[in-house]
Amino acid sequence: MKKRALLAAAAAAWLATTALAPAAAQTWPDRPIKVIVPFAAGNVLDTALRQVGEEMKKTNGQNIIIDNKPGGAGIIAVQALMQAPPDGYTLLLSNTSMLTINPFTFSKLPYDNEKSFKHVTGFLGSSLVLAVNAASVPANNLKEFIAWAKPQGAGVSYASFTAGNSSHFAGVILNQRAGLNMVHVPFNGTPPAVQNLVGGQVHAAFLPLTAVRPHVESGKVKVLAVSTPKRSPLMPAVPTFIEEGFADMNIYIWSGLSAPLGTPDAVVQRVQAEFAKALKTQAIIDKWRETDSEPLPFSTPDFINFIRADAKRWSEAVRISGFKASE
């Protein structure tokens, strides 16, 4: 009888929550929205969130509060989300590494990239570029670079902004697809990777376009290809990897918005609609174009499919590399 009473109480609670979900969705947001960011304060994504917050406030009157929780390859931020109420007022700025790389580099994670969240929508996407040191690399395009690098084998090096990330595994994919044997040289962040590329300590690097653009203008660095589906408006003369015949190099450095697992679907739909509306504004499109970024206002199903496709790409790259995160 006691067990039956507990089950009845649980069922009643579930029914109550289900009944309240549409009402909660209709009034969302009626207070500020907190977004957990897995990076230290002052990063580019903080700025992007504030810009989106300004657009959203015009229509719903609420602020976005940024809660920076860096460290642990994003795990600290994920754990903070998992402890939050599932009401749509605490969201996570999920990203490439957290959802599509960590599951394959860590032997154990306190979360499942699909089952531990309610994924809401994409947020921001940026490109990686293959940049080379102008003094030590004679190539002016990707075809010439491959022809130059292939006979040198491990004599050619490429930098990443950290081991176990997209800039690392982009090189792994290019090695595999182009028959190269470039040696990976990881750095602790983008600035030292750029510094060593410019200084000639490495021949090449996979980095954000905006990080190398000043050195392209000074003539110290050449950009051979961009990873996004379309050419960057900041460097329209540089072809995409797809144009050069490398469809597997269609890569975004991306972030998205994810909610706690128990968030009602009606609330998730409302959150998606409000953020997508802001992301589609011309103001956001124009501001982000200046930083080689673009809004990713995916529907919830499209965002889930995007995550799955991205995970498939990185799982292969991790397998090829043999890389494992130190835990």
NUKOL-933334 format. One record per residue (C-alpha): residue number from 1; residue in one letter; x, y, z. Coordinates in nm, 2 decimals, padded with zeros to 4 digits. Layout:
! NUKOL-933334
n = NUM, res = a, xx = X, yy = Y, zz = Z
...
***
This chain:
! NUKOL-933334
n = 1, res = m, xx = 00.00, yy = 00.00, zz = 00.00
n = 2, res = k, xx = 00.28, yy = 00.24, zz = 00.09
n = 3, res = k, xx = 00.45, yy = 00.17, zz = -00.25
n = 4, res = r, xx = 00.12, yy = 00.23, zz = -00.43
n = 5, res = a, xx = 00.07, yy = 00.56, zz = -00.25
n = 6, res = l, xx = 00.42, yy = 00.67, zz = -00.35
n = 7, res = l, xx = 00.36, yy = 00.59, zz = -00.71
n = 8, res = a, xx = 00.03, yy = 00.77, zz = -00.70
n = 9, res = a, xx = 00.20, yy = 01.08, zz = -00.55
n = 10, res = a, xx = 00.47, yy = 01.07, zz = -00.82
n = 11, res = a, xx = 00.21, yy = 01.04, zz = -01.09
n = 12, res = a, xx = 00.01, yy = 01.33, zz = -00.95
n = 13, res = a, xx = 00.33, yy = 01.55, zz = -00.93
n = 14, res = w, xx = 00.41, yy = 01.46, zz = -01.29
n = 15, res = l, xx = 00.06, yy = 01.55, zz = -01.41
n = 16, res = a, xx = 00.08, yy = 01.88, zz = -01.22
n = 17, res = t, xx = 00.41, yy = 01.97, zz = -01.38
n = 18, res = t, xx = 00.27, yy = 01.87, zz = -01.73
n = 19, res = a, xx = -00.04, yy = 02.09, zz = -01.67
n = 20, res = l, xx = 00.17, yy = 02.39, zz = -01.57
n = 21, res = a, xx = 00.42, yy = 02.36, zz = -01.85
n = 22, res = p, xx = 00.21, yy = 02.54, zz = -02.12
n = 23, res = a, xx = 00.13, yy = 02.82, zz = -01.88
n = 24, res = a, xx = 00.50, yy = 02.85, zz = -01.78
n = 25, res = a, xx = 00.59, yy = 02.86, zz = -02.15
n = 26, res = q, xx = 00.34, yy = 03.14, zz = -02.22
n = 27, res = t, xx = 00.48, yy = 03.36, zz = -01.95
n = 28, res = w, xx = 00.85, yy = 03.29, zz = -02.01
n = 29, res = p, xx = 01.05, yy = 03.50, zz = -01.94
n = 30, res = d, xx = 00.91, yy = 03.69, zz = -01.65
n = 31, res = r, xx = 01.24, yy = 03.72, zz = -01.48
n = 32, res = p, xx = 01.61, yy = 03.74, zz = -01.58
n = 33, res = i, xx = 01.77, yy = 03.44, zz = -01.76
n = 34, res = k, xx = 02.10, yy = 03.31, zz = -01.64
n = 35, res = v, xx = 02.34, yy = 03.16, zz = -01.90
n = 36, res = i, xx = 02.63, yy = 02.95, zz = -01.76
n = 37, res = v, xx = 02.94, yy = 03.01, zz = -01.97
n = 38, res = p, xx = 03.22, yy = 02.75, zz = -01.95
n = 39, res = f, xx = 03.50, yy = 03.01, zz = -01.99
n = 40, res = a, xx = 03.65, yy = 03.29, zz = -01.78
n = 41, res = a, xx = 03.49, yy = 03.63, zz = -01.79
n = 42, res = g, xx = 03.57, yy = 03.87, zz = -02.07
n = 43, res = n, xx = 03.57, yy = 03.61, zz = -02.35
n = 44, res = v, xx = 03.41, yy = 03.68, zz = -02.70
n = 45, res = l, xx = 03.10, yy = 03.47, zz = -02.61
n = 46, res = d, xx = 03.03, yy = 03.70, zz = -02.31
n = 47, res = t, xx = 03.01, yy = 03.99, zz = -02.56
n = 48, res = a, xx = 02.79, yy = 03.80, zz = -02.79
n = 49, res = l, xx = 02.55, yy = 03.70, zz = -02.51
n = 50, res = r, xx = 02.52, yy = 04.06, zz = -02.40
n = 51, res = q, xx = 02.45, yy = 04.17, zz = -02.76
n = 52, res = v, xx = 02.18, yy = 03.90, zz = -02.79
n = 53, res = g, xx = 02.05, yy = 04.00, zz = -02.45
n = 54, res = e, xx = 02.00, yy = 04.36, zz = -02.57
n = 55, res = e, xx = 01.79, yy = 04.24, zz = -02.86
n = 56, res = m, xx = 01.58, yy = 04.01, zz = -02.65
n = 57, res = k, xx = 01.52, yy = 04.28, zz = -02.39
n = 58, res = k, xx = 01.35, yy = 04.49, zz = -02.66
n = 59, res = t, xx = 01.07, yy = 04.23, zz = -02.69
n = 60, res = n, xx = 01.05, yy = 04.06, zz = -02.34
n = 61, res = g, xx = 01.20, yy = 04.32, zz = -02.11
n = 62, res = q, xx = 01.43, yy = 04.07, zz = -01.93
n = 63, res = n, xx = 01.81, yy = 04.07, zz = -01.89
n = 64, res = i, xx = 02.06, yy = 03.79, zz = -01.95
n = 65, res = i, xx = 02.28, yy = 03.73, zz = -01.66
n = 66, res = i, xx = 02.62, yy = 03.57, zz = -01.75
n = 67, res = d, xx = 02.75, yy = 03.31, zz = -01.50
n = 68, res = n, xx = 03.12, yy = 03.23, zz = -01.58
n = 69, res = k, xx = 03.22, yy = 02.88, zz = -01.46
n = 70, res = p, xx = 03.55, yy = 02.80, zz = -01.64
n = 71, res = g, xx = 03.77, yy = 02.49, zz = -01.60
n = 72, res = g, xx = 03.75, yy = 02.11, zz = -01.62
n = 73, res = a, xx = 03.70, yy = 02.10, zz = -02.00
n = 74, res = g, xx = 03.35, yy = 02.24, zz = -01.94
n = 75, res = i, xx = 03.26, yy = 01.98, zz = -01.68
n = 76, res = i, xx = 03.22, yy = 02.24, zz = -01.40
n = 77, res = a, xx = 02.97, yy = 02.44, zz = -01.61
n = 78, res = v, xx = 02.78, yy = 02.12, zz = -01.70
n = 79, res = q, xx = 02.75, yy = 02.02, zz = -01.33
n = 80, res = a, xx = 02.62, yy = 02.37, zz = -01.25
n = 81, res = l, xx = 02.35, yy = 02.33, zz = -01.51
n = 82, res = m, xx = 02.25, yy = 01.98, zz = -01.38
n = 83, res = q, xx = 02.19, yy = 02.13, zz = -01.04
n = 84, res = a, xx = 01.97, yy = 02.41, zz = -01.17
n = 85, res = p, xx = 01.58, yy = 02.41, zz = -01.17
n = 86, res = p, xx = 01.45, yy = 02.28, zz = -01.50
n = 87, res = d, xx = 01.24, yy = 02.59, zz = -01.57
n = 88, res = g, xx = 01.41, yy = 02.76, zz = -01.86
n = 89, res = y, xx = 01.57, yy = 03.03, zz = -01.65
n = 90, res = t, xx = 01.91, yy = 02.87, zz = -01.63
n = 91, res = l, xx = 02.08, yy = 02.77, zz = -01.96
n = 92, res = l, xx = 02.42, yy = 02.64, zz = -02.05
n = 93, res = l, xx = 02.63, yy = 02.78, zz = -02.34
n = 94, res = s, xx = 02.73, yy = 02.44, zz = -02.46
n = 95, res = n, xx = 03.00, yy = 02.40, zz = -02.72
n = 96, res = t, xx = 03.20, yy = 02.19, zz = -02.96
n = 97, res = s, xx = 03.44, yy = 02.04, zz = -02.71
n = 98, res = m, xx = 03.18, yy = 01.97, zz = -02.44
n = 99, res = l, xx = 02.93, yy = 01.79, zz = -02.65
n = 100, res = t, xx = 03.11, yy = 01.64, zz = -02.95
n = 101, res = i, xx = 03.48, yy = 01.59, zz = -02.85
n = 102, res = n, xx = 03.49, yy = 01.52, zz = -02.47
n = 103, res = p, xx = 03.27, yy = 01.21, zz = -02.50
n = 104, res = f, xx = 03.56, yy = 01.05, zz = -02.71
n = 105, res = t, xx = 03.86, yy = 01.19, zz = -02.53
n = 106, res = f, xx = 03.75, yy = 01.12, zz = -02.17
n = 107, res = s, xx = 03.71, yy = 00.76, zz = -02.05
n = 108, res = k, xx = 03.44, yy = 00.88, zz = -01.81
n = 109, res = l, xx = 03.22, yy = 01.19, zz = -01.79
n = 110, res = p, xx = 02.96, yy = 01.29, zz = -01.54
n = 111, res = y, xx = 02.72, yy = 01.36, zz = -01.83
n = 112, res = d, xx = 02.59, yy = 01.21, zz = -02.15
n = 113, res = n, xx = 02.61, yy = 01.45, zz = -02.45
n = 114, res = e, xx = 02.24, yy = 01.38, zz = -02.54
n = 115, res = k, xx = 02.07, yy = 01.22, zz = -02.24
n = 116, res = s, xx = 02.18, yy = 01.47, zz = -01.97
n = 117, res = f, xx = 02.04, yy = 01.78, zz = -02.14
n = 118, res = k, xx = 01.75, yy = 01.94, zz = -02.33
n = 119, res = h, xx = 01.93, yy = 02.09, zz = -02.62
n = 120, res = v, xx = 01.75, yy = 02.42, zz = -02.73
n = 121, res = t, xx = 01.92, yy = 02.59, zz = -03.02
n = 122, res = g, xx = 02.25, yy = 02.68, zz = -03.18
n = 123, res = f, xx = 02.40, yy = 03.01, zz = -03.08
n = 124, res = l, xx = 02.73, yy = 03.12, zz = -03.26
n = 125, res = g, xx = 02.96, yy = 02.96, zz = -03.52
n = 126, res = s, xx = 03.30, yy = 03.07, zz = -03.63
n = 127, res = s, xx = 03.55, yy = 02.92, zz = -03.87
n = 128, res = l, xx = 03.90, yy = 02.77, zz = -03.83
n = 129, res = v, xx = 04.15, yy = 02.86, zz = -04.09
n = 130, res = l, xx = 04.47, yy = 02.69, zz = -04.21
n = 131, res = a, xx = 04.73, yy = 02.96, zz = -04.16
n = 132, res = v, xx = 05.10, yy = 02.92, zz = -04.25
n = 133, res = n, xx = 05.42, yy = 03.11, zz = -04.18
n = 134, res = a, xx = 05.49, yy = 03.31, zz = -04.49
n = 135, res = a, xx = 05.87, yy = 03.30, zz = -04.46
n = 136, res = s, xx = 05.90, yy = 02.92, zz = -04.41
n = 137, res = v, xx = 05.61, yy = 02.79, zz = -04.63
n = 138, res = p, xx = 05.63, yy = 02.87, zz = -05.00
n = 139, res = a, xx = 05.27, yy = 02.75, zz = -05.07
n = 140, res = n, xx = 05.01, yy = 03.00, zz = -05.17
n = 141, res = n, xx = 04.71, yy = 02.77, zz = -05.17
n = 142, res = l, xx = 04.60, yy = 02.44, zz = -05.02
n = 143, res = k, xx = 04.71, yy = 02.23, zz = -05.32
n = 144, res = e, xx = 05.06, yy = 02.37, zz = -05.32
n = 145, res = f, xx = 05.08, yy = 02.32, zz = -04.94
n = 146, res = i, xx = 04.99, yy = 01.95, zz = -04.96
n = 147, res = a, xx = 05.24, yy = 01.91, zz = -05.25
n = 148, res = w, xx = 05.51, yy = 02.08, zz = -05.04
n = 149, res = a, xx = 05.43, yy = 01.91, zz = -04.71
n = 150, res = k, xx = 05.38, yy = 01.55, zz = -04.82
n = 151, res = p, xx = 05.74, yy = 01.46, zz = -04.91
n = 152, res = q, xx = 05.87, yy = 01.62, zz = -04.58
n = 153, res = g, xx = 05.65, yy = 01.39, zz = -04.36
n = 154, res = a, xx = 05.71, yy = 01.47, zz = -03.99
n = 155, res = g, xx = 05.93, yy = 01.76, zz = -04.08
n = 156, res = v, xx = 05.62, yy = 01.98, zz = -04.10
n = 157, res = s, xx = 05.45, yy = 02.10, zz = -03.78
n = 158, res = y, xx = 05.11, yy = 02.26, zz = -03.71
n = 159, res = a, xx = 04.99, yy = 02.44, zz = -03.39
n = 160, res = s, xx = 04.66, yy = 02.42, zz = -03.21
n = 161, res = f, xx = 04.52, yy = 02.64, zz = -02.94
n = 162, res = t, xx = 04.51, yy = 02.33, zz = -02.71
n = 163, res = a, xx = 04.54, yy = 01.96, zz = -02.73
n = 164, res = g, xx = 04.21, yy = 01.76, zz = -02.76
n = 165, res = n, xx = 04.02, yy = 02.04, zz = -02.93
n = 166, res = s, xx = 03.89, yy = 02.12, zz = -03.28
n = 167, res = s, xx = 04.21, yy = 02.30, zz = -03.38
n = 168, res = h, xx = 04.41, yy = 01.98, zz = -03.29
n = 169, res = f, xx = 04.18, yy = 01.74, zz = -03.46
n = 170, res = a, xx = 04.13, yy = 01.95, zz = -03.77
n = 171, res = g, xx = 04.50, yy = 01.87, zz = -03.84
n = 172, res = v, xx = 04.44, yy = 01.50, zz = -03.78
n = 173, res = i, xx = 04.16, yy = 01.50, zz = -04.04
n = 174, res = l, xx = 04.37, yy = 01.69, zz = -04.30
n = 175, res = n, xx = 04.66, yy = 01.45, zz = -04.23
n = 176, res = q, xx = 04.44, yy = 01.15, zz = -04.29
n = 177, res = r, xx = 04.25, yy = 01.29, zz = -04.60
n = 178, res = a, xx = 04.56, yy = 01.44, zz = -04.77
n = 179, res = g, xx = 04.81, yy = 01.18, zz = -04.69
n = 180, res = l, xx = 05.02, yy = 01.41, zz = -04.47
n = 181, res = n, xx = 05.22, yy = 01.34, zz = -04.15
n = 182, res = m, xx = 05.23, yy = 01.69, zz = -03.99
n = 183, res = v, xx = 05.34, yy = 01.69, zz = -03.63
n = 184, res = h, xx = 05.09, yy = 01.84, zz = -03.38
n = 185, res = v, xx = 05.23, yy = 02.11, zz = -03.14
n = 186, res = p, xx = 04.97, yy = 02.21, zz = -02.88
n = 187, res = f, xx = 04.97, yy = 02.55, zz = -02.70
n = 188, res = n, xx = 04.79, yy = 02.68, zz = -02.40
n = 189, res = g, xx = 04.55, yy = 02.92, zz = -02.58
n = 190, res = t, xx = 04.53, yy = 03.10, zz = -02.90
n = 191, res = p, xx = 04.78, yy = 03.39, zz = -02.84
n = 192, res = p, xx = 05.09, yy = 03.16, zz = -02.79
n = 193, res = a, xx = 04.99, yy = 02.95, zz = -03.09
n = 194, res = v, xx = 04.97, yy = 03.27, zz = -03.30
n = 195, res = q, xx = 05.30, yy = 03.39, zz = -03.16
n = 196, res = n, xx = 05.48, yy = 03.07, zz = -03.25
n = 197, res = l, xx = 05.32, yy = 03.07, zz = -03.60
n = 198, res = v, xx = 05.43, yy = 03.42, zz = -03.67
n = 199, res = g, xx = 05.78, yy = 03.35, zz = -03.52
n = 200, res = g, xx = 05.83, yy = 03.05, zz = -03.74
n = 201, res = q, xx = 05.85, yy = 02.79, zz = -03.46
n = 202, res = v, xx = 05.57, yy = 02.60, zz = -03.64
n = 203, res = h, xx = 05.49, yy = 02.59, zz = -04.01
n = 204, res = a, xx = 05.12, yy = 02.60, zz = -03.99
n = 205, res = a, xx = 04.82, yy = 02.63, zz = -03.75
n = 206, res = f, xx = 04.45, yy = 02.58, zz = -03.73
n = 207, res = l, xx = 04.32, yy = 02.90, zz = -03.56
n = 208, res = p, xx = 04.03, yy = 03.14, zz = -03.56
n = 209, res = l, xx = 04.06, yy = 03.38, zz = -03.86
n = 210, res = t, xx = 04.04, yy = 03.69, zz = -03.64
n = 211, res = a, xx = 04.34, yy = 03.58, zz = -03.45
n = 212, res = v, xx = 04.57, yy = 03.57, zz = -03.75
n = 213, res = r, xx = 04.41, yy = 03.84, zz = -03.96
n = 214, res = p, xx = 04.65, yy = 04.12, zz = -03.84
n = 215, res = h, xx = 04.95, yy = 03.91, zz = -03.94
n = 216, res = v, xx = 04.81, yy = 03.83, zz = -04.28
n = 217, res = e, xx = 04.78, yy = 04.21, zz = -04.34
n = 218, res = s, xx = 05.15, yy = 04.25, zz = -04.22
n = 219, res = g, xx = 05.26, yy = 03.97, zz = -04.46
n = 220, res = k, xx = 05.39, yy = 03.74, zz = -04.20
n = 221, res = v, xx = 05.11, yy = 03.48, zz = -04.23
n = 222, res = k, xx = 04.91, yy = 03.34, zz = -04.52
n = 223, res = v, xx = 04.57, yy = 03.19, zz = -04.49
n = 224, res = l, xx = 04.51, yy = 02.90, zz = -04.73
n = 225, res = a, xx = 04.16, yy = 02.78, zz = -04.65
n = 226, res = v, xx = 03.86, yy = 02.84, zz = -04.42
n = 227, res = s, xx = 03.66, yy = 02.57, zz = -04.26
n = 228, res = t, xx = 03.30, yy = 02.70, zz = -04.28
n = 229, res = p, xx = 03.07, yy = 02.62, zz = -04.57
n = 230, res = k, xx = 03.10, yy = 02.97, zz = -04.72
n = 231, res = r, xx = 03.39, yy = 03.20, zz = -04.76
n = 232, res = s, xx = 03.45, yy = 03.46, zz = -04.49
n = 233, res = p, xx = 03.34, yy = 03.81, zz = -04.57
n = 234, res = l, xx = 03.66, yy = 03.92, zz = -04.39
n = 235, res = m, xx = 03.88, yy = 03.74, zz = -04.64
n = 236, res = p, xx = 03.66, yy = 03.67, zz = -04.95
n = 237, res = a, xx = 03.95, yy = 03.57, zz = -05.17
n = 238, res = v, xx = 04.04, yy = 03.27, zz = -04.95
n = 239, res = p, xx = 03.86, yy = 02.95, zz = -05.06
n = 240, res = t, xx = 03.68, yy = 02.71, zz = -04.83
n = 241, res = f, xx = 03.81, yy = 02.35, zz = -04.77
n = 242, res = i, xx = 03.49, yy = 02.23, zz = -04.94
n = 243, res = e, xx = 03.59, yy = 02.42, zz = -05.26
n = 244, res = e, xx = 03.93, yy = 02.26, zz = -05.23
n = 245, res = g, xx = 03.78, yy = 01.91, zz = -05.22
n = 246, res = f, xx = 03.79, yy = 01.84, zz = -04.85
n = 247, res = a, xx = 03.42, yy = 01.81, zz = -04.75
n = 248, res = d, xx = 03.52, yy = 01.66, zz = -04.41
n = 249, res = m, xx = 03.69, yy = 01.99, zz = -04.32
n = 250, res = n, xx = 03.35, yy = 02.17, zz = -04.30
n = 251, res = i, xx = 03.40, yy = 02.27, zz = -03.94
n = 252, res = y, xx = 03.25, yy = 02.52, zz = -03.71
n = 253, res = i, xx = 03.38, yy = 02.63, zz = -03.38
n = 254, res = w, xx = 03.03, yy = 02.65, zz = -03.23
n = 255, res = s, xx = 02.83, yy = 02.72, zz = -02.92
n = 256, res = g, xx = 02.47, yy = 02.65, zz = -02.85
n = 257, res = l, xx = 02.21, yy = 02.67, zz = -02.57
n = 258, res = s, xx = 02.11, yy = 02.37, zz = -02.36
n = 259, res = a, xx = 01.87, yy = 02.34, zz = -02.07
n = 260, res = p, xx = 01.85, yy = 02.11, zz = -01.77
n = 261, res = l, xx = 01.71, yy = 01.76, zz = -01.85
n = 262, res = g, xx = 01.37, yy = 01.80, zz = -01.69
n = 263, res = t, xx = 01.28, yy = 02.13, zz = -01.87
n = 264, res = p, xx = 00.93, yy = 02.09, zz = -02.02
n = 265, res = d, xx = 00.92, yy = 02.07, zz = -02.40
n = 266, res = a, xx = 00.68, yy = 02.36, zz = -02.41
n = 267, res = v, xx = 00.93, yy = 02.58, zz = -02.23
n = 268, res = v, xx = 01.22, yy = 02.46, zz = -02.45
n = 269, res = q, xx = 01.01, yy = 02.56, zz = -02.75
n = 270, res = r, xx = 00.95, yy = 02.90, zz = -02.61
n = 271, res = v, xx = 01.32, yy = 02.96, zz = -02.52
n = 272, res = q, xx = 01.42, yy = 02.84, zz = -02.87
n = 273, res = a, xx = 01.18, yy = 03.08, zz = -03.03
n = 274, res = e, xx = 01.29, yy = 03.38, zz = -02.83
n = 275, res = f, xx = 01.66, yy = 03.33, zz = -02.88
n = 276, res = a, xx = 01.61, yy = 03.24, zz = -03.25
n = 277, res = k, xx = 01.42, yy = 03.57, zz = -03.30
n = 278, res = a, xx = 01.71, yy = 03.77, zz = -03.16
n = 279, res = l, xx = 01.97, yy = 03.57, zz = -03.35
n = 280, res = k, xx = 01.80, yy = 03.65, zz = -03.68
n = 281, res = t, xx = 01.80, yy = 04.02, zz = -03.63
n = 282, res = q, xx = 02.01, yy = 04.22, zz = -03.87
n = 283, res = a, xx = 02.19, yy = 04.39, zz = -03.58
n = 284, res = i, xx = 02.33, yy = 04.06, zz = -03.46
n = 285, res = i, xx = 02.42, yy = 03.94, zz = -03.81
n = 286, res = d, xx = 02.61, yy = 04.26, zz = -03.88
n = 287, res = k, xx = 02.79, yy = 04.28, zz = -03.55
n = 288, res = w, xx = 02.90, yy = 03.92, zz = -03.56
n = 289, res = r, xx = 03.02, yy = 03.94, zz = -03.92
n = 290, res = e, xx = 03.29, yy = 04.18, zz = -03.80
n = 291, res = t, xx = 03.43, yy = 03.90, zz = -03.58
n = 292, res = d, xx = 03.40, yy = 03.62, zz = -03.85
n = 293, res = s, xx = 03.10, yy = 03.48, zz = -03.66
n = 294, res = e, xx = 02.75, yy = 03.39, zz = -03.76
n = 295, res = p, xx = 02.43, yy = 03.32, zz = -03.57
n = 296, res = l, xx = 02.31, yy = 02.96, zz = -03.56
n = 297, res = p, xx = 01.93, yy = 02.99, zz = -03.49
n = 298, res = f, xx = 01.86, yy = 02.62, zz = -03.53
n = 299, res = s, xx = 01.53, yy = 02.46, zz = -03.45
n = 300, res = t, xx = 01.56, yy = 02.22, zz = -03.16
n = 301, res = p, xx = 01.56, yy = 01.90, zz = -03.38
n = 302, res = d, xx = 01.81, yy = 02.06, zz = -03.62
n = 303, res = f, xx = 02.04, yy = 02.14, zz = -03.33
n = 304, res = i, xx = 02.03, yy = 01.79, zz = -03.20
n = 305, res = n, xx = 02.10, yy = 01.65, zz = -03.55
n = 306, res = f, xx = 02.39, yy = 01.90, zz = -03.59
n = 307, res = i, xx = 02.54, yy = 01.78, zz = -03.26
n = 308, res = r, xx = 02.52, yy = 01.42, zz = -03.37
n = 309, res = a, xx = 02.68, yy = 01.49, zz = -03.71
n = 310, res = d, xx = 02.96, yy = 01.69, zz = -03.54
n = 311, res = a, xx = 03.02, yy = 01.41, zz = -03.29
n = 312, res = k, xx = 03.05, yy = 01.15, zz = -03.57
n = 313, res = r, xx = 03.33, yy = 01.36, zz = -03.73
n = 314, res = w, xx = 03.53, yy = 01.42, zz = -03.41
n = 315, res = s, xx = 03.49, yy = 01.06, zz = -03.29
n = 316, res = e, xx = 03.68, yy = 00.95, zz = -03.61
n = 317, res = a, xx = 03.95, yy = 01.21, zz = -03.56
n = 318, res = v, xx = 04.00, yy = 01.11, zz = -03.20
n = 319, res = r, xx = 04.02, yy = 00.75, zz = -03.29
n = 320, res = i, xx = 04.28, yy = 00.82, zz = -03.56
n = 321, res = s, xx = 04.49, yy = 01.03, zz = -03.33
n = 322, res = g, xx = 04.48, yy = 00.80, zz = -03.03
n = 323, res = f, xx = 04.45, yy = 01.10, zz = -02.80
n = 324, res = k, xx = 04.31, yy = 01.06, zz = -02.45
n = 325, res = a, xx = 04.24, yy = 01.34, zz = -02.21
n = 326, res = s, xx = 04.43, yy = 01.34, zz = -01.88
n = 327, res = e, xx = 04.17, yy = 01.30, zz = -01.61
***
